[in-house]
Amino acid sequence: MFVQTATLISHRRHNYGIFLSKGIRQADIYLMIIYQITIALTIGTLLAIVLYNGMRHWINEKLIIAAQSFRDVLTLDHTDLLPLNETDIILCFGIEIAISWIILMIILYFMPLRKKTMPGDLLH
């Protein structure tokens, strides 16, 4: 995640210099980057939930078919092999957001994006 975030920021570094030269505040640039990362993680998490639920139903269907074929050998009362609930997903998403924001703040701290930064320093 650190590499992806660093790549995102370094590729847009010249844009931040242009934003500073146009009078956009440092805090607004920080919020813009946080917003972009949050939106990307939200979309990724929603896609992962959809794929997870699809895979879960598919695997459970196959397991039920196998359990019916071997019902005299196997005793399966609970056939859910991927038992994640909404709380687990929300907790993972929250941890993911927190870690990404921490990484983002570390990267932005070491980048010369401050009030006294000359916009030309970010254009190279």
N, C-alpha and C positions, 0 to 999 in steps of 0.2 A: 504494500500500500504506500510505503514511503517513496519508492521509486516512481510509482504512477503519479503521485501527487507532485513530486519534484519535477517530473517531466511536464506535467500540465502547467505548472507555474513558470518553468524556465522557457517554455515555448511561447508564453504570452507576456514575457517580461517587457518586451518593447511596447506592448499595448499599455501596460501599467505606466510606463514613462510618458506615453502620449496622454493618458488620462490625467496624470499629475500636471503636465504642461497646460492642459485645458482647464485646470482649476478644480478637478475632482479631488476630494479629500482622501487622505490615506485610509481613514476608517471606512469610507464608502467602498474603496477598492477591496479592503479586507472582507466587508460584508458581501460584496459581489462574488468573491472567490468562495466564501463559505456557502453562499446560496447555490452556486454551481455544483459544489461537491455534494451538498445535501440533496439536491434534485437528482443527481446521478446515482447516489446511493439509494434513494427512495425508489427510483425506477428499477434499479437492479434488484432490490429486495422484493418489489412487487412481482417482477418477472420470475425470481427464484421461488416465490410462494406458489405461483401458478404452475411452474414446472414441478415443484415438489408435490403438490396435490395431484397432478396428473400421474406422476410416477408412482405415488402412493396407491392410487386407485388401481393402476395397472398391475402393480406387484401384488396387491391384496387379491385381485381377481385371479391371478395365476396361482396364488397360494391356496385359495379356496378350492380351485379345480384340483390341485395336487392333494389337498386334504381329503376331498371327496373320493379320489382314486385310492387313497391309502387309509381310509377311515378305520379299518380294522387294526392297522399298525400304529398310526399316529392319532394322538388325542389332542387336537388343537381347539381350545376353548376361545382363545383370543387370537385372531388372525392378523392383527395390525403390526406389521414389521417396522414401520416408521412412525412411532408414536410421539410426534412433536405436537404440542398444543400452541395456542395463540400466545400464551405467556412466554414460552420459549422463543418464539419468533420475535416478539416485541423486545425481549431482553437482548437477543442477538443484534437486532437493529440498533438499539440504544447504545450497546457497546461499540458497534461498528461506527456509528456517528461520533461517539466520544473519542475513539482512537483516531479517526480521520481528522477531527478538529484539532486534537493535540498535535498530530504530525504536521498539520497545516500551519499551526501557530509557530512550531519550531522552525519550519522552513521559512516562513515569512519573517521571523525574528532575525534570521541570518541574512536575509535578502535586504539590500539597501533601499527599503521602502519606508522612508520616514519623512517627517515634515521638512527636514533640511536637505533631503536628497535632491540633487539636480536631476531633472528628467533625462538629461543626456546620459547619465550613468546607467540607466535602465535600457537605453536604446541599443546598446552594443551586445 
